[in-house]
Amino acid sequence: VLRPDDGVCEGIDAASRGALWPPHSGAVVALAAHPRDPALLVSGGQEGALRVWDLAGEGGAPKRKYDLLGYKVWLGSVAIDESGRRLVSDGTDNAVLYRDFAPAEE
């Protein structure tokens, strides 16, 4: 997991915290840590899906919050802006998707 405060990457101990489930159907090609909420992580899979994870889920186990779909072919990269309100991703189909990533109450 990439820590947003200092950019250090640290692993998740699957035995004690649980695995990210369900896994992507292909390789994970992109990760983005939320800059204001270190418990949120976005993973991008080769199959074109983005998944938003709550790393501080019930019992400390990571929990998938939801999926974001929209690519016909492989996903390329994902980024969250400094405010944590915008999620941008691109794919090898030359599509760039911009999503409002602000909490519902904002």
For each residue, the residues with C-beta under 8 A, 3 or more apart:
1: 9 10 11 12 31 33 41 55
2: 7 8 9 31 32 33
3: 6 7 8 9 10 33 38
4: 7 33 34 35 36 38
5: 38
6: 3
7: 2 3 4
8: 2 3
9: 1 2 3
10: 1 3
11: 1
12: 1 17 20 55 62
13: 16 17
14: 17 18 19
15:
16: 13 60
17: 12 13 14 55 60 61 62
18: 14 21 57 59 60 61 62
19: 14 23 62
20: 12 23 43 51 53 62 64
21: 18 62 64
22: 64
23: 19 20
24: 27 28 43 45 46 47 49 51
25: 45 47 49
26: 45 46 47 74
27: 24 45 46
28: 24 31 43 44 45 46
29: 44 45 46 74 75 76 77
30: 42 43 44 75 76 77 78 89
31: 1 2 28 41 42 43 44 78
32: 2 41 42 44 78 79 80 87
33: 1 2 3 4 38 40 41 42 80
34: 4 37 38 39 40 41 42 80 84
35: 4 80 81 82 83 84
36: 4 83 84
37: 34 40 84
38: 3 4 5 33 34 55
39: 34 54 55 56
40: 33 34 37 52 53 54 55 65
41: 1 31 32 33 34 52 53 55 62
42: 30 31 32 33 34 50 51 52 53 78 80 87
43: 20 24 28 30 31 50 51 53
44: 28 29 30 31 32 49 50 51 75 77 78 89
45: 24 25 26 27 28 29 48 49 50 51 75
46: 24 26 27 28 29 74 75
47: 24 25 26 74 75
48: 45 69 70 71 72 73 74 75 91
49: 24 25 44 45 67 68 69 71 75
50: 42 43 44 45 67 68 69 75 78 87 89
51: 20 24 42 43 44 45 64 66 67 68
52: 40 41 42 64 65 66 67 68
53: 20 40 41 42 43 62 63 64 65
54: 39 40 57 62 63 64 65
55: 1 12 17 38 39 40 41 62
56: 39 60
57: 18 54 60 61 62 63
58: 61 63
59: 18
60: 16 17 18 56 57
61: 17 18 57 58
62: 12 17 18 19 20 21 41 53 54 55 57
63: 53 54 57 58
64: 20 21 22 51 52 53 54 67
65: 40 52 53 54
66: 51 52
67: 49 50 51 52 64
68: 49 50 51 52 87 89 97 99
69: 48 49 50
70: 48 91 95 97
71: 48 49 74 75 89 91 92 93 95 97
72: 48 91 93 95
73: 48 91 92 93
74: 26 29 46 47 48 71 91 92 93
75: 29 30 44 45 46 47 48 49 50 71 78 89 90 91 92
76: 29 30 89 90 91 92
77: 29 30 44 89 90
78: 30 31 32 42 44 50 75 87 88 89
79: 32 87 88 89
80: 32 33 34 35 42 84 86 87 88 101
81: 35 84 85 86 88
82: 35
83: 35 36 86
84: 34 35 36 37 80 81 101 102
85: 81 100 101 102 106
86: 80 81 83 98 99 100 101
87: 32 42 50 68 78 79 80 98 99 100 101
88: 78 79 80 81 96 97 98 99
89: 30 44 50 68 71 75 76 77 78 79 96 97 99
90: 75 76 77 94 95 96 97
91: 48 70 71 72 73 74 75 76 94 95 97
92: 71 73 74 75 76
93: 71 72 73 74
94: 90 91
95: 70 71 72 90 91
96: 88 89 90
97: 68 70 71 88 89 90 91
98: 86 87 88
99: 68 86 87 88 89
100: 85 86 87
101: 80 84 85 86 87
102: 84 85 106
103: 106
104:
105:
106: 85 102 103
